[in-house]
Amino acid sequence: MESQGFTICTQGQRSDMVRGMSCIEMKPYLKGIEAFKGVVNHLEVRVSKSNAREFGSVDFIDSPGLIDGNVSYPFPVNEYA
């Protein structure tokens, strides 16, 4: 399924999901992303507490897929490419 936002998957002590500006507080490397109009509103961090698949020093980032057709994004993706 195509998404219209950015999802960051990370490992932590407990399963959780945060959205918006809370993501920037949780992941300081995102600081500055708020300069891109509309992106913060479509940003989320999902925390996995899985011990079976530890990835403590890796964050997986799922960005919106650019597809052909009449899909509209909540922010100007072509300006940020």
C-alpha positions in Angstrom: 0.0 0.0 0.0 1.3 3.5 -0.9 1.7 5.9 2.0 1.6 9.6 1.9 3.8 10.2 4.9 7.1 9.2 6.4 7.4 6.4 8.9 10.5 5.7 11.0 10.8 2.2 12.6 13.2 2.0 15.6 13.9 -0.2 18.6 13.1 0.8 22.1 12.1 -0.3 25.6 8.4 -0.5 24.9 6.2 -0.5 21.8 4.9 3.0 21.0 4.0 5.3 18.2 4.4 9.1 18.1 3.5 11.6 15.5 4.4 15.1 14.5 6.7 17.3 16.5 7.1 14.5 19.1 9.1 12.6 16.4 11.7 15.4 16.3 12.0 15.2 20.1 12.5 11.4 19.9 14.9 11.5 16.9 17.0 14.7 17.0 18.5 14.0 13.6 15.1 15.1 12.2 15.6 18.6 13.4 15.2 21.0 10.5 12.5 18.9 8.8 9.9 21.3 10.0 11.2 23.7 7.4 9.5 21.5 4.7 5.8 22.7 4.7 3.4 19.9 5.7 5.9 17.1 6.3 5.8 17.2 10.1 2.0 16.5 10.0 2.7 13.3 8.1 5.6 12.0 10.2 5.5 9.1 12.6 7.9 7.0 14.6 7.0 3.4 15.5 9.0 1.8 18.3 9.4 -2.0 18.4 10.5 -3.7 21.6 11.4 -6.9 19.9 14.3 -8.7 21.4 14.3 -11.3 18.7 15.4 -8.9 16.0 17.5 -6.3 17.7 18.4 -3.3 15.6 19.2 -0.7 18.2 21.6 1.3 16.1 19.5 1.3 12.9 16.4 3.3 12.0 14.3 2.2 9.0 12.7 5.1 7.2 9.7 4.5 4.9 9.2 7.4 2.6 6.2 8.1 0.4 6.3 6.2 -2.9 6.0 8.4 -6.0 3.5 6.8 -8.3 1.9 7.8 -11.6 -1.7 8.9 -11.6 -3.8 11.3 -9.8 -2.5 10.8 -6.3 -2.1 14.0 -4.4 0.3 14.4 -1.5 -0.3 16.7 1.5 3.0 18.4 0.8 4.8 19.4 -2.5 7.0 16.3 -3.0 8.4 17.6 -6.2 9.8 20.7 -4.5 11.6 18.5 -1.9 13.2 16.0 -4.2 
